[in-house]
């Protein structure tokens, strides 16, 4: 049994095999965290993905008979957390559900739940479990309209569902056991690919929690490691990411046909890193796009390179920019480089996508015809100097 605080248990499931989550690559798997609070009223906070209900029920059974569950808290209706709600309701015949109004709509739509008491809660509402009080904080768009946080007042345990999580599977449950640095890095990747567009909402929600006097000893997210020490570290990281606080860092993303654009990318990496700047360089066709996005999260500058194909950018570059545009990065500058044959086009297409993000451009783009010669590679030094100035601000 894994205990967060006295009689508050992790009862979720670990998925070592999942490698794709909404198109976000998860090389380390994930966990679906659910929590059992044993008091006068036995309460389950969230469930697990469909197919993992046997694990959930087994973990609960090690503590109490599942049929004795009185309350089921549904923080979020997305199926990786609610997929086993029908299994729980089938066993816990008298369990009352607590969720937001949007959560009720989602549960009915997903699972046709009509014959069970569903209690709608909003920010500040509380329920007594006996010796404990649960307080609810609505968190719309962190990251669905139905989302909410559950806070155990007496134990200072925050169960914020998809906030503060990471996609990682590990036999250990706590960040201090797994390694805090590793957990922070995985949390950054999770944030960048799922929560980046919601930065202003997230920072306001954290401020709201502070204003409500929500003191936190333990953070139990719905994925990955639980924070029982140094909770301020993950909270402060979220505040930095939500404000797009940049590092002296540049990310170079490109694709190439006959190595001309790759030669430019390699030379830019060499020139910029020589100025004591962190540089991450990715051939987009050979790289994990979700890792590229993670590095763009805290970069001051990103450069996009492409050859021209059919008077347009290479399709792999276009696909990546489409993904990035939806994530709405801010507080960055972007530059363009590449090559072309008998006709240009890639630079204009990339510019169109970057300007649609509202990102400030580094001017002018750097392009060469066919293969870059020594004179052109020498001129690239001047372009690199402009990039370095943009990074160092």
N, C-alpha and C positions, 0 to 999 in steps of 0.2 A: 504494500500500500504506500502511496505517495501522499504525504500530508503537507499542505502549505502552511496551515496554522492548525491549532487544536480543533479536530473534527471537521476540517475543510480539506477535502481530498481531490486529487486529480484522478479521473476515472475514464479518460479518453482513450484514443487509439493511435498507434504509430503506423504510418504508411511508408515503408522503406522503398517501395517500388515506383511510386508516381514520379514521372519525369517531365510532365507537362501540366501546367496549370493556367488556363486561359491563354495558352500560347507562350507563357512565361516558363522558361526552362528551370526545372527543379532537380538539379543533379544530386542533391542530398536528401531527397524525399521530403516528407512533411509529417506533421502530427495534427490530429483533430482533437483539441483539448476540450474536455467537459469536466465540470466540477460538481462534487457532491458535498452538501453542507448538512451535517447531522445535528439536529436540534429537536425541539418538540414537534416542529414541522420539518420533515425531511425534504430537502430541496435539491433538485438537479438544475444546474445552470448550463444550458446548451446540450446538444447531443453530438453525434459524429456523422460522417459521410455514410450514405447507404452502402451496405455491404460490410461495414465495421460494427454493426449493432451487436453481434456476439461478443466482441471484445468489450464494448461498453457495458453490456449486461453482466459479463463475467466480473469486471472490475467493481461494479456496484455490489454484486452478490457477495464479494469478499468483505463487504462492510455492513450492508443491510440487505434484506430481501427487496428486490426492485419493486415489487407490488406495494411496498410501504411508502413509496414516494408520494408526497402530498402536493408539492408545487413543482411545476416545470417552467423555468425561466427561458424564454427564447429571445436572446439578444439580437439575433440576425437570422433571416429566413433563407439565406443562400444555402444551397443543398449540401455543401461540405460540413455545415453545422446543424442543419435541420433534417438531414436525410433519414435519421433514425427516430425522428419524432413519432411516426406511426408505431414503431416497435415499442417505444416506451409507453405510449398510450394504450397499446394492446395489453401490456403487462400491468401498468399502474392504472387501474380502472377508474380510480377516483381522483386522479391528479388534476389540479387546476392549473391552467396555463396563464402566464403573465407575459405580456409583450406590448409593443406600441400599436397604435391604430393601424399603421401600415403593415406591421408585423402580422396582425390578425388577417388583413386582406391577403397577404402573401401565403399564410398557412392554409387558408381556405382554398386559395387558387391552386397551390401545389399539392395539397393532400386531402382536399375535400372534407376538412374537419368541420363538422356542423353540430355534433351532438355532445360537445365537451365545453365546459365553462371556460371562457376566454376573457381574462381581465385586462383591460387596456390601461396602461400606465403612462405617465409623462414625467418630465423632469421634476424632481423633488418628492415624488410619491414614495411611500415607504410601506413595507409589510413587516410584521413581527414573526419571527420563527420560534420565539420562546425567549431564549437568552440573547438572541441576536436580532439585529435590524438590517434589512436590505433596503438600500436607497437606489432609485433608478434615475439615470441621466440620459435623456434622449440625445442621440448623436446622429441626426439625419445626415446622410452623405459621408459618413465615416464607416463604411463607404457606400452603403445603400440607404434609400430613404427610410427603411424600417429600423435601422441600427440603433442600439442603445447600449449603455454601460450598466453593469450591476456592481454596487459598492456595498461591502459588508462593513458597517460602521464601526462596530466594536473591535473588529480584528484588523481594520484598516487594509482590507484586501480589495483591490480593484480588478474586476473581471470585464475588460473592455472589448471583448470579442476580437475583431480584426485589427484593432490598433495595437501597436507595440509588438507585433508578431514577426515571425520569420518562418520560411519554409525550410525546415531541417528535421530530419529523423535521427533520433539518438536514444540510446537506452537510458541516459540520464535525463532528468526533467528540468533541472535548474541551470540558469545561465552561469552561476559561479562554478558549477561542476563541469559544464561543457567547455567553458572558456568565454569570458565576457567579450574579448576582442573579436572572436569568431562570431559570436551572436550579434554584436553590433554590425559587423560587416554584412551578415545575412539579413539583418533588419533593414539595412540601407538598400539592399537589392530589392527586398520586399516592398519597402516604401516607394522606391523609384518606379517600380513597375505597376503598382496597384494604387498608391495613394498620392503620387506626385501632383495630379491635377487639383487636389483638394487641400493644398497647403494652407490657404487662408482660413478655411473652415476648421482645419485641425488646430492651428495656432489659437483661434478663438475658443475652441472647445477646451484646450488645456488651460487657457486663462480663466474660463468659466469654472473649471474644476477647482482652481486655486481660490477664486472668489467665493466658492461654496464651502471652502474649508475642508476639502477632501484631502486628508492626509493619507499618504500611501506607504505602507510597509512592504506590500507584496503586489506585483502586477502579474495576473494570470491571463495572457492573451489566448486566442483561439488556435494559434499555430505556433509551434516551436517552443523555445525555452521560457520558463517562468522566472521572473525577476524577484528574488527574495532578499537580495543585497544590492546596494548601489542603484536603487530604482531611479534616482536622479539622473544617472548616466543615460539611460534610454529616453527619459523624458526630455533632457536637454538636447540629445541628438535629434529628437523629433522637432524641437523648436528650431534648431539649425536647418534641418532639411525643409521644414515648412516655409522658412524665410529665404530659402535658396542661398544660404551663406556659402560663398565660394572659397575654394582653396586656390593656391597658385598651381594650377593644373590645367592641362590641355588634353583634349581627346581628339584623335584623328581617326575618322571613319571613311573607308573608301572601298571601291572595287576596281578591278582592272581587267583589260582584255589581253593586251600584248605587253604588259609590264610597264608601260610608260607612266601611268598614274601611280603604280606601286613605287617606281623610282622616286617620284616626287614625294610620296608619303614617307619613304625611308629617309630621304634627305631632310625633310621637315622635322622628323623625329630627332634626327641627329642634331640639327641646328637649334631647335627649341630646348631640348634636354641639356644642351651644353650651357644654357643660361640658368642652371639650377632650378628648372621647372619640372614638375612631375608630368610625364607624357604617357598616355595610354594610346596605343595604335592598334586598330582592328581592321582586318579585311572582312567586310560585313558578310560576305558569302561564306566565310570559313569560321565565323565567330558566333557566339551566343549573344543574340540581340539584347536579351534582358541584362546581360552583364555590361554591355556597352551603355545601356540606359543608366545602370547603376553608377557608372563612372561619370557620365554627363551630369548626374544629380549635383555633385559638388565641384564640378569643373567651372572655371571662369570662362573658358573658350572651348568651342568645338569646331573642328574643320571637317568639311565634307568634300571628298574627292570622287570624281567619276569620269570615265571616258564618255564620249558622245556616241550614242547608238540610235540610229533612226531619228536624228535631230533632237534627241532627248537624253536624259540621264539614263544610266544603266538601271534596269528594272529592280535589281536588288537594293540599290541605293534609294530608289523611289519608294520601295516597300518599307524600308527602315524609317525614312522620313515621315511616311504616313503614320507609322506607329508612334514615333516621337511627337508628332504634332498633336495627337490625341492626349498625350501626357502633359502638354502645356508647360514646358520648361520656362523658367524666368531668370532674370538677373545674369544673363550670359551674353557673350558676343559670338558670332559665327563667321567663319570664312569659307571660301570656296576655292578649290583647285582641281586641275584635271587636264585631260588631253583630248584632242579631236583629230580627225583625218581631213577629208575634203570639205567638211561643213561643221560648224559649231552647233551648240544647242544644249549641252549638259548644264553649263553654267547658268543659263537663263532659267532652266527648269528647277534647278536646286534653289536658286534665289527665290523663285515664286513660292516654294514650300517653306523656306526659312522665314520669309517676310510674313507669311500667313501665321507664323507662330508669334510674331511681334518681337523677334530677336534682332538686335542691332547688328548690322553687317560690318565686317572688316573689308575695307575697299582698297584697291579693286581686286577682283578674283585673279588668281594666277593660272593661266592656261598655256599649254604648248601644243604645237601641231606635230603630229606623229610622235617621234621619239625625242625626249629632251637632250639637247647637246650641252657641251660644257659651258657655253656662254649662258644658256638658259638656266642651268643649274646654279651658276654664279649669281644670276639675277634673283634666284629663289632666296638667296641670303637676305636681300632687302625685304622681301615679303615676310620672311621669318622674323625679322626685327620688328616689323609692325605687329605681328602676332605676339611676340614677347612683351611688347609695350602694353598690348591689350590685356594680357594675363596679369602683368604686374600692376596694372591700373594706375 
